């Protein structure tokens, strides 16, 4: 997991220009009261739980949820809402900043491990 942030940020950067946009589908499905519970269960089971198993240290499930949240928020702001702050930033810089944030969640500093 030592280069998770870098790898995940690169994957997010490669998503641009592809036909089907999973984030748009996620946003639409989450707005439906009928779909939201199934979507929540699927994300917990297929994304958060497996990622939490790979994270070392305490609060792995919370950190996995934060990682998913950062990635989803980044993708939504860049590709769905298209905020200028992200669109106008060079992709290399965006990718680097995202990688650092994600890796920070993976490597959780020692002083944060005792926080509740």
C-alpha positions as CSV (number, residue, x, y, z in Angstrom):
1,X,0.0,0.0,0.0
2,X,3.1,2.3,0.0
3,X,2.2,3.8,-3.4
4,X,-1.6,3.5,-3.2
5,X,-2.2,7.2,-3.5
6,X,-0.1,7.5,-6.6
7,X,-1.7,4.5,-8.3
8,X,-5.3,5.6,-7.4
9,X,-4.7,9.1,-8.5
10,X,-3.3,7.9,-11.9
11,X,-6.4,5.7,-12.4
12,X,-8.7,8.7,-11.6
13,X,-6.8,10.8,-14.1
14,X,-7.1,8.1,-16.8
15,X,-10.9,8.2,-16.5
16,X,-11.4,11.3,-18.6
17,X,-12.8,11.0,-22.0
18,X,-14.3,7.5,-21.6
19,X,-17.9,6.9,-22.7
20,X,-19.8,5.6,-19.6
21,X,-19.4,7.8,-16.5
22,X,-19.8,5.8,-13.3
23,X,-19.9,8.9,-11.2
24,X,-23.0,10.2,-13.1
25,X,-24.7,6.9,-12.6
26,X,-23.7,6.9,-8.9
27,X,-25.2,10.4,-8.4
28,X,-28.4,9.5,-10.2
29,X,-28.8,6.2,-8.3
30,X,-28.1,7.8,-4.9
31,X,-30.9,10.3,-5.4
32,X,-33.4,7.5,-5.6
33,X,-34.8,6.5,-2.2
34,X,-35.3,3.0,-3.7
35,X,-31.8,2.6,-5.0
36,X,-29.8,4.3,-2.2
37,X,-29.9,1.4,0.3
38,X,-28.7,-1.1,-2.3
39,X,-26.0,1.3,-3.5
40,X,-24.8,1.8,0.1
41,X,-24.6,-1.9,0.7
42,X,-22.8,-2.5,-2.6
43,X,-20.2,0.2,-1.8
44,X,-19.7,-1.2,1.7
45,X,-19.3,-4.7,0.5
46,X,-17.4,-4.2,-2.7
47,X,-15.2,-1.2,-2.0
48,X,-15.0,-0.2,1.7
49,X,-14.7,-3.6,3.3
50,X,-12.0,-5.0,0.9
51,X,-10.0,-1.7,1.2
52,X,-10.2,-1.7,5.0
53,X,-8.8,-5.2,5.1
54,X,-5.6,-3.9,3.3
55,X,-5.1,-0.9,5.5
56,X,-2.9,-1.3,8.5
57,X,-3.6,0.3,11.9
58,X,-6.7,1.4,13.7
59,X,-9.9,2.9,12.2
60,X,-9.3,1.0,8.9
61,X,-13.0,1.0,7.9
62,X,-13.4,4.7,8.6
63,X,-10.2,5.5,6.6
64,X,-11.4,3.3,3.7
65,X,-14.7,5.2,3.7
66,X,-12.7,8.5,3.7
67,X,-10.6,7.3,0.8
68,X,-13.8,6.4,-1.2
69,X,-15.3,9.8,-0.3
70,X,-12.2,11.8,-1.4
71,X,-12.1,9.9,-4.7
72,X,-15.8,10.3,-5.3
73,X,-15.8,13.9,-4.4
74,X,-12.8,14.6,-6.6
75,X,-14.4,12.8,-9.6
76,X,-17.7,14.6,-9.1
77,X,-16.2,18.0,-8.9
78,X,-13.9,17.5,-11.8
79,X,-16.1,15.5,-14.3
80,X,-19.7,16.1,-13.3
81,X,-19.8,19.7,-11.9
82,X,-16.6,20.7,-13.6
83,X,-15.4,23.3,-11.2
84,X,-12.8,25.7,-12.6
85,X,-10.4,25.2,-9.7
86,X,-9.8,21.6,-10.9
87,X,-10.4,22.0,-14.6
88,X,-7.9,24.9,-14.8
89,X,-5.2,23.0,-12.8
90,X,-2.7,21.0,-14.8
91,X,-3.5,17.3,-14.6
92,X,0.0,16.5,-13.2
93,X,-0.6,18.9,-10.3
94,X,-4.1,17.6,-9.7
95,X,-2.9,14.0,-9.7
96,X,-0.1,14.8,-7.3
97,X,-2.3,16.6,-4.8
98,X,-4.9,13.8,-4.9
99,X,-2.2,11.2,-4.5
100,X,-0.8,12.9,-1.4
101,X,-4.3,13.2,0.2
102,X,-5.1,9.5,-0.5
103,X,-1.7,8.3,0.7
104,X,-2.1,10.3,3.9
105,X,-5.3,8.4,4.7
106,X,-3.5,5.1,4.0
107,X,-0.5,5.9,6.1
108,X,-2.5,7.6,8.9
109,X,0.0,9.4,11.1
110,X,0.8,7.9,14.5
111,X,-0.7,11.0,16.4
112,X,-4.1,10.3,14.7
113,X,-4.2,6.6,15.7
114,X,-5.3,7.5,19.2
115,X,-7.9,10.1,18.2
116,X,-11.5,9.0,18.6
